[in-house]
Amino acid sequence: MSNLAITPSTAPRAQTREGYWHHLRYIMAENPLTGISFGLFFGLIAVAIFGPYLVPFDPVATGVGPALQPPGVSHWFGTDHLGRDVFSRVVVATRLDLLISVSAVTLSFVFGSIIGCFAGYFGGWTDRISGRLMDTIMAFPLFVLAMGIVAAAGNSIENIVYATAIINLPFYARMARAEVSIRRNAGFVQAARLSGNSELRVLFGHIFPNTLPPMMVQISLNMGWAILNAAGLSFIGLGVQPPMPEWGILVAEGANFIISGEWWLVVFPGMALMLAVFTFNLIGDGLRDLVDPQRRT
Amino acid sequence: MTPPLLDIQRLSVDFATRRGTVRAIDSISLSVAKGETLGIVGESGSGKSVTSYAVMNILDRAGKIAGGKISYGGMSMHKISERDMRDIRGREISMIFQNPRAALNPIRKVGQQIADVLVQHNQATRATGRAKAIEMLLAVKIKDAEKRYEAYPFELSGGMCQRVVIAMALACKPQLLIADEPTTGLDVTTQKAVMDLITELTAKFNMSTILITHDLGLAAAYCDRLLVMEKGHVVEQNTSEALFNSPQKAYTKQLLNATPHRDSYVRDLLTPEQQAQALALPASTEPGAALLSVKSLKKEFGKPGSGHHHVAVRDLSFDIRKGESLGLVGESGCGKSTTSSMIMRLLDTTEGSIEFLGQDIAAIPAKQFARHALRGKLQMVFQDPTDSLNPRWSAERSIVDPLLRLSPDMPAADRQARVLELASLVGLPVELLNRFPHQLSGGQKARVGIARAVAMEPELLILDEPTAALDVSVQAVVLNLLEDLKHRLGMSYLFISHDLNVVRLLCDRIIVMQHGEIVEQGHAHEIMDTPKTDYTRSLLAAIPHPPAADASITGNTELQDGAL
């Protein structure tokens, strides 16, 4: 018996890890869009991490070139009215925008899931109170609510994150509630109770991980919205303050120059914004396939 | 001779999967004559359903017909366009599916759904649809057809839903009816009613029927001719009588053998090779002192007087003694699952006491029982092995869970050894321990469920229809495993089922329940041979009786008795 004890735990484990890469490759190959979206996603991450060290000019330094110069060899995306390099500003802004959206989505995912799990599992008053709370949030036009929160709590980047998290909370809470409540009395949940799991462990150890595949889709779509939302807030002058580069601010500043024909000020940050949202929207299905054990044959 | 209604020649179907192309059915030929009832029998994965999907041209995207011909009334089905096929489905060939509730649209009145079929095939207009639909509801013997027309599927029982599905399938008087496991998941008495209805109606309209089932007994009782399939091949075909009484192929014999009938012993279900390996069962031991004692147990749902008030279990008292197996039999809704949940302490009782190992566990709220010292002594094997395993956990993780929670002080190495010991105890190959539930077969999942249940060496194990979702040959093995484990670990069983033939294989004593009360109780052979109540008699009568099977089977057991 004892010599048997060692064999199964080591060999097949290594196999599963290898299987995981195999699985990732399979998911990529099966749907080319997934492959593309993963590529774009890692590209974005790389830009966010390394971008600031690689850009040709200091993004906040004025007068690195003549003002309002169209795209060219020395300034790929042109320069703005203060002579700042648009390319450097767009690249450096990636980190801030991703940081805002990732932290906002993480916050709303964590708290939304907790609220939703309790509501779906325990039902009754927990469900009613949290449900009405979420309905109240959703009753407001979400962007206006975010504006209100930032305006009331103070104009800072943290508050943008909190505001974005709050307006996204109901989506996670509702989804977690639905996914938990359909599994509340599943056979494996009953079995977990028989195995001596406490109610909380049944909920977070057994049921919640099974709700992850649909949550992943929600997360990735939400990342896109969160970026748009953050950009939208800074576009109207809330949150991130100039001269800090951020896509929403870049678009806002450039908007003044569209009429006079300096299109590059708006188009390049706009494109970056679009690309990021597009990537997150595309990556959802791939992420779901990746976390769904059923797909790992 | 007139040409057959449906003629399939050398049909092959391929499925494209992640690991290349899989041939689901390989060059099978069959034919159905007008007015004939053909039974296709096989275990899961034999390709019996795929055959019917190929006929109806409803294979899913990955599947495609790789070769062969299907002709229906002289037409080549595989050449017909989807538009014409839509006309044929329902009007010429109809299909009844396994889960009637899933086959009905939940938000549309059942009567309207029947009328829709008629209108779709120009058999009725919107104006006449209602009358014709009610006519069909009457034909499938639904009482109060006028009123039931307005019912939604959730308001009807499973048997009623299946009747509605049959009414839909037969509304346009098709020539051929394909019934794919039409009674799986229904009670025996409902199964009998539904099958009798199908037989009666198809005879009345002179229709041909293909009955697809895993239950050889059912197929033999209702079909003229049987076709046995295994792994995409036709193993044997013959008239029901001949196939049942003198099977030619080993697979057919094994299948016949594994189907429990009135006189078989649990070991008889195994193949001769498996029997040779099986342990000798000890002579029946005298059960010891009472292990579990249930006294006037009662469960009410909802507040009395409110619209939702419902008494699921009323005044139930029984004992289970140490080393005894007690069978709890009844149709769905009789309160047997409620009873098991209460004993298992997953559900609070309304009244009454449950004394287990000298302690009244009914007094402990279900929510707190998870941490109770007796939790490990009271375990359960669930009905659906797929549903009862966490889809994200490997087999090993599932088995180790009770050890982690209920004996947290156990060293990791001991735990590892215990998992291996449990795996070998239930006959689960060690290399499968790292697999996820969807990578295991039904029988393997059942073994994982059993290993998890016996991990804490329980005194009482509740078996809630542990083999209902399994193929007969797997059922045979699992039942034998349970019998072995009972003797090896000295457990007592409470076996819950609606199938008396299965229950009596493992149980010494049987309790028959109806409407939350005990109707009859006694020794297994008393209940089976001399039932005292009409209800028990009706349960026994509903078990399908294959043609002239009893004589041959008795002969069979005599032979085996002689051999022993």
Chai-1 contact restraints between the chains, C-beta under 6 A:
chainA,res_idxA,chainB,res_idxB,connection_type,confidence,min_distance_angstrom,max_distance_angstrom,comment,restraint_id
A,L4,B,L420,contact,1.0,0.0,6.0,A-B,restraint_1
A,A5,B,Q416,contact,1.0,0.0,6.0,A-B,restraint_2
A,A5,B,A417,contact,1.0,0.0,6.0,A-B,restraint_3
A,P8,B,V430,contact,1.0,0.0,6.0,A-B,restraint_4
A,P8,B,L433,contact,1.0,0.0,6.0,A-B,restraint_5
A,P12,B,N434,contact,1.0,0.0,6.0,A-B,restraint_6
A,A186,B,D387,contact,1.0,0.0,6.0,A-B,restraint_7
A,G187,B,F382,contact,1.0,0.0,6.0,A-B,restraint_8
A,G187,B,D384,contact,1.0,0.0,6.0,A-B,restraint_9
A,G187,B,D387,contact,1.0,0.0,6.0,A-B,restraint_10
A,G187,B,S388,contact,1.0,0.0,6.0,A-B,restraint_11
A,F188,B,S388,contact,1.0,0.0,6.0,A-B,restraint_12
A,F188,B,L389,contact,1.0,0.0,6.0,A-B,restraint_13
A,F188,B,N390,contact,1.0,0.0,6.0,A-B,restraint_14
A,A191,B,S388,contact,1.0,0.0,6.0,A-B,restraint_15
A,R193,B,A370,contact,1.0,0.0,6.0,A-B,restraint_16
A,L194,B,Q379,contact,1.0,0.0,6.0,A-B,restraint_17
A,L194,B,M380,contact,1.0,0.0,6.0,A-B,restraint_18
A,S195,B,D401,contact,1.0,0.0,6.0,A-B,restraint_19
A,S195,B,P402,contact,1.0,0.0,6.0,A-B,restraint_20
A,S195,B,R405,contact,1.0,0.0,6.0,A-B,restraint_21
A,G196,B,A370,contact,1.0,0.0,6.0,A-B,restraint_22
A,G196,B,R375,contact,1.0,0.0,6.0,A-B,restraint_23
A,G196,B,R405,contact,1.0,0.0,6.0,A-B,restraint_24
A,G196,B,L406,contact,1.0,0.0,6.0,A-B,restraint_25
A,N197,B,R405,contact,1.0,0.0,6.0,A-B,restraint_26
A,S198,B,A370,contact,1.0,0.0,6.0,A-B,restraint_27
A,H206,B,N390,contact,1.0,0.0,6.0,A-B,restraint_28
A,P209,B,R392,contact,1.0,0.0,6.0,A-B,restraint_29
A,N210,B,R392,contact,1.0,0.0,6.0,A-B,restraint_30
A,P293,B,P391,contact,1.0,0.0,6.0,A-B,restraint_31
A,P293,B,R392,contact,1.0,0.0,6.0,A-B,restraint_32
A,P293,B,F436,contact,1.0,0.0,6.0,A-B,restraint_33
A,Q294,B,H438,contact,1.0,0.0,6.0,A-B,restraint_34
A,T297,B,R18,contact,1.0,0.0,6.0,A-B,restraint_35
